[in-house]
Amino acid sequence: MIWPPSNICSKCLSDRIEWVEVDSNGKLLEFSESLIASKLGMFGVVELNENIRLLGKIICDNYGELKKGMMVKMVKCGMEGDDAYYEFQPI
């Protein structure tokens, strides 16, 4: 698996690669509140089941219920310009 996505393998430099769908579930490793006006809310580091770690926004009705190690699911991802974004919510 190549992460972040690339059209060339960083280990062998081959261009013979293919897209593979990964599980959208993972574990919340760390989280914190963002106080930046344009990015208010909770953000966290999530480790997907394929050992990929992503920083993303945590969508939750009650942030007091967030705990390290809890299971979350990616509910949205995309690109804004050259930057990828991810959103997760507790399962």
PyMOL commands that set and color helices and strands:
alter all, ss='L'
color gray80, all
select helices_A, chain A and resi 37-39+63-65
alter helices_A, ss='H'
color red, helices_A
select strands_A, chain A and resi 25-34+41-48+53-58+71-80+83-90
alter strands_A, ss='S'
color yellow, strands_A
deselect
rebuild
show_as cartoon
